[in-house]
Amino acid sequence: MMDVVGANPCVRPYTRAGTGTCPYNLKTEILFWENLKTPKKDMAFTEQEKQRAFGFHLMLDCYQCNPEHLDNIDSCYRFLDELVLITGATKQTQPYVFRTPEEFAGKEGLSGWVPLVESGISLHTLTASNFISLDVYSCKEFSVEDIKAYTQQFFQPAEIEERFLLRGLKYH
């Protein structure tokens, strides 16, 4: 298997290549987010509707974010990696974060994705406008409020637009 870091200089796996060690100590933040877990009453659907659905899809658009993390591959990697813990989902592999090539003027920023057994999480940043777009899709129910709180704490947006959908309503 090809080493991702060597294959693409725009991708920064959070574990050091070949060591399996993490340069960032998550213990304190993991404990914080484990204690934060709120009851899942924040999803305004009946239990019957949720049982019929295949999955849950949260979309957050964040405006006027703190620019510190928007163009930082390591920061966006950490955000995606920690978000998996907050959702309680299962990673299939580490997050991948890519820088938009320079030939796409006006679209400068990063795109990241972490595949989950339960579906996936994607993040897109636009550095010129201090904007992020986040999608969390999972067949496992998660706390919308915990994800919003973590996103607010990490990116510090002035405003968050939220959309939440049940997906696959005819699946079951």
N, C-alpha and C positions, 0 to 999 in steps of 0.2 A: 504494500500500500504506500502511495506517495505521501511524503511529509507535506502537509498543507502549507506550513510556513514557507518552506523552500519553493513550493510550486507557485505561490502567488504572494508577493510582498504586501498586498493590500489586506490579506486575511491574517488575523491574529488569534489563534486558539488561546483560550485562557490558561490551559495547562501548558507548562513548558514542554516543548517538543521532546518526545521520547522519555520523559521523566514521570509523567502522571502527577506531578506536583503543581499546586496552585500558588502563584506568587501573592495572592491576596487572601488574608485570613477572614473567612466568612463566619466564624463561630459567633461573634457578637451579633452580627446582622441576622444570622439564621435564627438565633434565639429571639431577637426582637420580632421578626416576621412570624415565627411560630406562635408567639403570644398575641399577635395582632389578629389572627384568624377570627373573623366575625361570622355570626350565623349567616347562612345563605339567603336570608330574607330580602336582600337587596335586589334580587331578580323578581320583577313584578309579573310573574306568571304563576298560574295555579300548578299544583303538583301534578294534576292530570295532563296539563299541557307539556310540562317538563318531561314527564314519563313517555309521552308520545314522540318527543323530539329526538333526533339523532345526536345533535350537539348544540353547544352554546357559543355564540360569536360576539365578542366585545370589540368595538372599534373606538379608539380614542384619538382625537385630533387635538394636538397641544400647540398653543400659540404663545409667542414671546417667551420661549424657553431660555434658560440660562445657557449661553453659548459654550460654556466650559466643556460639556460632554458631547455636543452635537457633531463635532468633526474628529472625535477621539475614538479610534477603533477599539482600544482596550476598554474604555468606559462603556461603550455600547455592548461589547461582549459581556462585560460584567453585569450590565443591566439585564440582558437576556438570560444569562445563566442564573441570576438570582430570581428572576421572574418565574422561572420553572419551579423553584422551591415554593414560592408564594402560591402558585396555582395548585400545587400538590400533584403535578403531572409527572410523567416519566420521560426523560430525554432518551432519544434514540442515538444521538451523538452530540458532540459539543456544538455550541452556536457557531455560525459562520457570519462574518461581517466583511463587507466589501465597500471600497471607496468607488464612487461614481467616476468613470473616466473623464478626463479633462475636456474631451471633445463634445461633451454634453453641457454646454454653457447654460447657466441658469438652473441646473439640476445638481449643483455641487452638494455633496453630503454623503451619507452612508446608508447602506441597506443591510439588514441583518435578518437571519432566520435561524430558528432552532426547531428541528423536527421532533415531535412528540409521539409517543405511542398513541396518545389520545388525539392528536392532530398536529398543530403547530402554532408558533408565535412568530410574527414578523414585525420589523421596525424599519422605518424610513425616516431619515433626517434631511432637512434642507437647511444648510448652514446660513445662507444669505438672508433667509426670512426667519431664522430661529424657530423652525416648525418641526414637529415630529408627528408621524402617523403610526399608530400601533394597532395591530390586530392580534387578538388572542382567541383562538378557535379550539374547542375541545369537546369531546363527547363525554367528558367528566365535568360535572358541575364545579364551579369555582366562585370565589368571592369577588364580585365586581368592585366593591368598596376597598378591599385590600389592594387590588391592582391599581386602582386610581390613587390611593394613598401613597403607594410605592413610587408610581410615576411622578406624582406631585413632589415628593421628597427628592427624587433623583434629578429630574429635569427642571423643576421649579417653574412650570409654565404660569403665565398670568391668567390663562383661560384654558379650560378643557371642554371640548365637545364630546359627548358620549352617545353612542348608539349600541343597543344590545338586541340581538336577535336569537330566536330559536331556529335551528336549521334542521332540515330533513323531517318536516312535520308528518310526512306520510311513511316514514321509514318503518315504524313499529306497527 
